[in-house]
Amino acid sequence: MSRLSYVVRLPSGVYYFRRAIPPALRSFMPDPWRGKTAWKESLRTSDYPAAKKAHARVWQRCSADFDTAERAKRGEPVRPSEAPPSLPPDADIQDAVLAELLTADEAERAVGDARRQLQDTAERAQWPDLVSLPRRGMAEDHYHVYGIELEEELRLYRVALSRADPRPVDAECRAFLREHRILIGSTSDTYHEAGMLILKATVRAFDDAGAQAGEVVDTPAPPAAGTAAKLTVNAKAREERQPFTSADLAAIFGTGVYRNGDRPAGGEAAYWLPVLALLTEARQGELAQLQVGHAVRDPESGVWHLHIGTSGAGVAAMAGRRGGWRGTPERSVG
């Protein structure tokens, strides 16, 4: 096993990066290392393979700071550090993803049946042949359909993992990077690394959760506050969306698309996307992925709704919601 440069192992077993700063460079080091005797940072793991990956990231940042100090000492212009931003420890990212997915799964099984929100008890009483819904938990048909959807999603994620292709979790990866203010391009190695970590944790959550088979699964505690990102489901829920003003609506529906029947390069989407967004309150990114087959009619209630999930729109539709589908009722236009 090759030795990692400037790395020591503490009595606790955790690996630590420590590089001494020569006295001649200490006054030229960038903050927070100016005047310090050593550049140091915990690799936050006792696992050697994980420490090796973390070492590569920390070494780049450390080298960039030493290069900056050398240039400053020679009186040369100091350029911003070009070292790539670092990610939180792999284990923290995967634990955060796993915790959120299992929490969402538990919520779906407890109170996720959309029929409870679409119809109240009085409305369902008008159709005595409807399936009886438990106050909490899953009706048999809900359990059956949810299980099929989990299998479809797991199959898609497994194929992506075997191809080292994190695109199915691209929305979750972007949410993670925004949370950590990591500004990198989608073609960078760091972006791909974050996506693969999220994808691996997603496969693990779907594959090993076991709730569909009736197994008892403990949801791992997410990393301590401030050490890892909040990912996926809640990242979308925190989006702040401001309502349109009358002036906004007048500007949108006063364009040639609505007044003159104009159709730009996007064709009919230019007309229907704003209308559907206002009527359904769904995200426009979700609506843009829909196909005709996503408008379905509930066989029990006769209510038409948009089925936002995994069927029909491939990978892109996965971004709408983790752990199943989301039904958006359509409103009549009078």
C-alpha positions as CSV (number, residue, x, y, z in Angstrom):
1,M,0.0,0.0,0.0
2,S,1.6,3.3,-1.1
3,R,2.0,6.0,1.4
4,L,0.1,9.2,1.0
5,S,2.1,12.4,1.1
6,Y,1.7,14.6,4.2
7,V,-0.9,12.3,5.6
8,V,-0.9,10.9,9.2
9,R,-3.3,8.7,11.0
10,L,-4.5,9.9,14.3
11,P,-5.0,7.6,17.3
12,S,-8.7,7.7,16.6
13,G,-8.0,6.1,13.2
14,V,-9.0,9.1,11.2
15,Y,-6.6,10.2,8.4
16,Y,-5.2,13.8,8.6
17,F,-3.4,15.9,6.0
18,R,-0.7,18.1,7.4
19,R,2.0,20.0,5.4
20,A,4.5,22.3,7.2
21,I,4.7,25.8,5.9
22,P,8.3,27.1,5.7
23,P,8.9,30.3,7.7
24,A,9.7,32.3,4.6
25,L,6.3,31.6,3.1
26,R,4.1,32.0,6.2
27,S,3.4,35.8,5.7
28,F,2.6,35.2,2.0
29,M,0.1,32.3,2.4
30,P,-3.5,33.1,1.6
31,D,-6.1,33.1,4.4
32,P,-6.7,31.2,6.6
33,W,-3.2,29.9,6.5
34,R,-1.3,33.3,6.7
35,G,1.1,33.2,9.6
36,K,0.4,29.6,10.4
37,T,3.0,26.9,10.8
38,A,1.1,24.2,8.8
39,W,-1.6,23.7,6.2
40,K,-3.8,21.0,7.6
41,E,-7.2,19.4,7.1
42,S,-9.0,16.3,8.3
43,L,-9.8,13.7,5.6
44,R,-12.8,12.8,7.7
45,T,-12.4,9.0,7.3
46,S,-10.6,6.0,8.7
47,D,-11.0,4.0,5.5
48,Y,-7.8,4.1,3.4
49,P,-9.5,4.0,-0.1
50,A,-11.8,6.9,0.9
51,A,-8.8,8.7,2.4
52,K,-6.9,8.3,-0.9
53,K,-9.7,9.9,-2.8
54,A,-10.0,12.8,-0.3
55,H,-6.2,13.2,-0.3
56,A,-6.3,14.0,-4.0
57,R,-8.8,16.8,-3.6
58,V,-7.0,18.3,-0.5
59,W,-3.6,18.0,-2.2
60,Q,-4.8,20.1,-5.1
61,R,-6.1,22.9,-2.8
62,C,-3.0,22.8,-0.7
63,S,-0.7,23.0,-3.7
64,A,-2.6,25.9,-5.1
65,D,-2.2,27.8,-1.9
66,F,1.5,27.1,-1.8
67,D,1.9,28.3,-5.4
68,T,0.0,31.5,-4.5
69,A,2.4,32.1,-1.7
70,E,5.5,31.5,-3.9
71,R,4.2,34.0,-6.5
72,A,3.4,36.6,-3.8
73,K,6.9,36.2,-2.4
74,R,8.4,36.8,-5.8
75,G,6.3,39.9,-6.2
76,E,4.2,38.4,-9.1
77,P,0.5,39.1,-9.5
78,V,-1.5,36.6,-7.5
79,R,-4.1,34.8,-9.5
80,P,-7.2,33.3,-8.0
81,S,-6.8,29.7,-7.0
82,E,-7.6,27.4,-9.9
83,A,-8.0,24.3,-7.7
84,P,-11.3,22.6,-8.2
85,P,-13.9,22.9,-5.4
86,S,-14.0,19.9,-3.1
87,L,-17.0,17.8,-2.2
88,P,-18.1,16.8,1.3
89,P,-16.9,13.3,2.3
90,D,-18.4,10.5,0.2
91,A,-20.0,8.8,3.2
92,D,-21.8,12.1,4.2
93,I,-23.2,12.5,0.7
94,Q,-24.5,9.0,0.5
95,D,-25.9,9.0,4.0
96,A,-27.8,12.2,3.2
97,V,-29.3,10.7,0.0
98,L,-30.2,7.4,1.7
99,A,-31.9,9.2,4.6
100,E,-34.0,11.4,2.4
101,L,-35.1,8.6,0.1
102,L,-36.1,6.3,2.9
103,T,-37.9,9.1,4.7
104,A,-39.8,9.9,1.5
105,D,-40.6,6.2,1.1
106,E,-42.0,5.9,4.6
107,A,-44.2,9.0,4.0
108,E,-45.5,7.5,0.8
109,R,-46.5,4.3,2.6
110,A,-48.1,6.1,5.5
111,V,-50.0,9.0,3.8
112,G,-49.0,9.1,0.2
113,D,-52.2,7.8,-1.4
114,A,-53.3,10.8,-3.6
115,R,-57.0,9.7,-3.4
116,R,-57.1,11.0,0.2
117,Q,-56.4,14.5,-1.2
118,L,-58.4,14.3,-4.4
119,Q,-61.6,13.1,-2.6
120,D,-63.0,13.5,0.8
121,T,-65.1,10.9,2.6
122,A,-68.4,12.4,1.5
123,E,-67.3,12.4,-2.2
124,R,-66.2,8.8,-2.0
125,A,-69.4,7.8,-0.4
126,Q,-71.2,8.6,-3.6
127,W,-69.5,5.6,-5.3
128,P,-70.1,2.6,-2.9
129,D,-68.0,0.3,-5.2
130,L,-64.8,2.3,-4.6
131,V,-61.9,0.6,-2.8
132,S,-62.0,1.4,0.9
133,L,-59.1,3.5,2.0
134,P,-57.4,3.0,5.4
135,R,-56.9,6.2,7.4
136,R,-53.2,5.7,7.2
137,G,-51.1,3.2,5.4
138,M,-51.5,1.7,1.9
139,A,-54.6,0.2,0.3
140,E,-53.8,-3.1,-1.6
141,D,-54.0,-1.5,-5.1
142,H,-51.8,1.4,-4.0
143,Y,-49.2,-1.1,-2.6
144,H,-49.3,-3.1,-5.9
145,V,-48.8,-0.1,-8.2
146,Y,-46.2,1.5,-6.0
147,G,-44.2,-1.7,-6.0
148,I,-44.3,-1.8,-9.8
149,E,-43.0,1.7,-10.0
150,L,-40.2,1.0,-7.6
151,E,-39.1,-1.9,-9.8
152,E,-39.1,0.3,-12.9
153,E,-37.1,3.1,-11.2
154,L,-34.6,0.6,-9.8
155,R,-34.1,-1.0,-13.2
156,L,-33.4,2.4,-14.7
157,Y,-31.0,3.4,-12.0
158,R,-29.2,0.1,-12.2
159,V,-28.6,0.4,-15.9
160,A,-27.3,4.0,-15.4
161,L,-25.0,2.8,-12.6
162,S,-23.6,0.0,-14.8
163,R,-22.9,2.6,-17.5
164,A,-21.4,5.1,-15.0
165,D,-24.0,7.5,-16.3
166,P,-25.4,9.8,-13.5
167,R,-27.9,11.6,-15.8
168,P,-31.0,10.1,-14.1
169,V,-30.1,11.9,-10.9
170,D,-28.9,15.1,-12.6
171,A,-31.6,17.2,-10.9
172,E,-30.6,15.9,-7.5
173,C,-26.9,16.6,-8.3
174,R,-27.6,20.2,-9.3
175,A,-29.6,20.7,-6.1
176,F,-26.7,19.3,-4.0
177,L,-24.2,21.6,-5.7
178,R,-26.4,24.6,-5.3
179,E,-26.8,23.8,-1.6
180,H,-23.0,23.7,-1.2
181,R,-22.4,26.7,-3.5
182,I,-20.0,24.6,-5.6
183,L,-19.9,26.4,-8.9
184,I,-18.6,23.8,-11.5
185,G,-19.6,22.9,-15.0
186,S,-21.6,19.9,-15.8
187,T,-18.7,18.4,-17.8
188,S,-16.2,18.5,-14.9
189,D,-14.9,15.5,-13.1
190,T,-16.2,16.8,-9.8
191,Y,-19.7,17.1,-11.2
192,H,-19.6,13.5,-12.5
193,E,-18.1,12.3,-9.1
194,A,-21.0,13.9,-7.2
195,G,-23.6,12.5,-9.6
196,M,-22.1,9.0,-9.2
197,L,-22.2,9.2,-5.4
198,I,-25.8,10.2,-5.5
199,L,-26.7,7.5,-8.0
200,K,-25.0,4.8,-6.0
201,A,-26.9,5.9,-2.9
202,T,-30.1,5.9,-4.8
203,V,-29.6,2.3,-6.0
204,R,-28.8,1.3,-2.5
205,A,-32.0,2.9,-1.2
206,F,-34.2,1.3,-3.8
207,D,-32.4,-2.1,-3.7
208,D,-31.8,-2.6,0.0
209,A,-34.7,-0.8,1.7
210,G,-36.7,-3.9,1.8
211,A,-40.0,-2.2,2.8
212,Q,-41.8,-3.6,-0.2
213,A,-40.9,-7.1,1.1
214,G,-42.1,-6.3,4.6
215,E,-38.6,-6.0,6.1
216,V,-37.8,-3.6,8.9
217,V,-35.3,-1.0,7.7
218,D,-33.8,1.7,9.8
219,T,-33.4,5.1,8.2
220,P,-29.8,6.3,8.8
221,A,-29.4,9.6,10.6
222,P,-28.3,12.3,8.2
223,P,-24.8,13.9,8.8
224,A,-24.6,16.6,11.4
225,A,-25.9,20.0,10.4
226,G,-23.3,22.0,8.4
227,T,-21.3,19.0,7.3
228,A,-23.4,17.7,4.4
229,A,-26.0,18.9,1.9
230,K,-29.7,18.5,2.0
231,L,-30.5,16.7,-1.2
232,T,-33.2,15.8,-3.7
233,V,-36.8,15.9,-2.4
234,N,-36.6,18.8,0.1
235,A,-34.3,20.8,-2.2
236,K,-37.2,21.1,-4.7
237,A,-39.7,21.8,-1.9
238,R,-37.7,24.8,-0.7
239,E,-37.9,26.6,-4.0
240,E,-39.5,30.0,-3.5
241,R,-42.1,30.7,-6.2
242,Q,-43.7,34.1,-6.4
243,P,-47.2,34.5,-7.8
244,F,-47.8,36.3,-11.1
245,T,-49.2,39.8,-10.8
246,S,-51.9,41.1,-13.1
247,A,-49.2,42.9,-15.1
248,D,-47.3,39.6,-15.5
249,L,-50.3,37.8,-16.8
250,A,-51.2,40.6,-19.2
251,A,-47.6,40.5,-20.6
252,I,-47.7,36.7,-21.0
253,F,-51.1,36.5,-22.6
254,G,-50.8,39.7,-24.5
255,T,-48.1,38.2,-26.8
256,G,-48.6,37.2,-30.4
257,V,-48.9,33.6,-29.3
258,Y,-52.3,34.3,-27.8
259,R,-53.4,37.3,-29.7
260,N,-52.4,36.4,-33.2
261,G,-51.9,32.6,-33.1
262,D,-48.2,33.0,-33.6
263,R,-46.1,29.8,-33.0
264,P,-42.3,30.2,-32.5
265,A,-39.8,27.4,-32.9
266,G,-41.3,25.5,-29.9
267,G,-44.6,25.1,-31.7
268,E,-47.7,24.5,-29.6
269,A,-45.6,24.3,-26.4
270,A,-45.4,28.1,-26.4
271,Y,-49.2,28.2,-26.1
272,W,-49.9,25.3,-23.7
273,L,-47.0,25.4,-21.2
274,P,-48.1,28.7,-19.5
275,V,-51.8,27.6,-19.6
276,L,-51.1,24.2,-18.0
277,A,-48.7,25.7,-15.4
278,L,-51.4,28.1,-14.3
279,L,-54.2,25.5,-14.3
280,T,-52.3,22.7,-12.6
281,E,-49.7,24.5,-10.5
282,A,-47.1,21.9,-11.7
283,R,-43.5,22.9,-12.4
284,Q,-43.0,24.0,-15.9
285,G,-39.9,21.7,-16.1
286,E,-42.2,18.7,-15.4
287,L,-44.8,19.8,-17.8
288,A,-42.3,20.2,-20.6
289,Q,-41.5,16.5,-20.3
290,L,-45.0,15.2,-20.6
291,Q,-46.5,13.3,-23.5
292,V,-50.1,12.8,-24.4
293,G,-50.2,9.5,-22.5
294,H,-49.6,11.3,-19.2
295,A,-53.1,12.7,-19.3
296,V,-55.1,9.9,-17.6
297,R,-58.5,9.4,-16.2
298,D,-59.0,7.8,-12.8
299,P,-61.1,4.7,-13.3
300,E,-62.8,5.1,-9.9
301,S,-63.6,8.8,-9.7
302,G,-63.5,9.8,-13.4
303,V,-61.2,12.7,-12.5
304,W,-58.7,13.5,-15.2
305,H,-55.2,14.3,-14.0
306,L,-51.6,14.5,-15.2
307,H,-49.5,11.5,-14.3
308,I,-46.0,12.9,-13.5
309,G,-43.7,9.9,-13.0
310,T,-41.5,7.4,-14.8
311,S,-43.7,6.0,-17.6
312,G,-43.5,7.3,-21.1
313,A,-41.0,10.1,-20.8
314,G,-37.9,8.1,-20.0
315,V,-35.1,9.5,-17.8
316,A,-36.2,13.1,-17.8
317,A,-39.5,12.4,-16.0
318,M,-37.6,11.0,-13.1
319,A,-36.7,14.5,-11.9
320,G,-40.4,15.2,-11.0
321,R,-40.5,13.2,-7.8
322,R,-38.6,10.5,-6.1
323,G,-40.2,7.3,-5.0
324,G,-43.2,7.1,-7.3
325,W,-45.6,9.3,-9.2
326,R,-47.3,12.5,-8.5
327,G,-50.9,13.2,-9.7
328,T,-51.8,16.7,-10.6
329,P,-55.6,17.1,-11.1
330,E,-56.7,19.0,-14.1
331,R,-59.1,22.0,-13.6
332,S,-61.9,22.6,-16.0
333,V,-61.8,25.8,-18.0
334,G,-65.1,27.6,-18.3
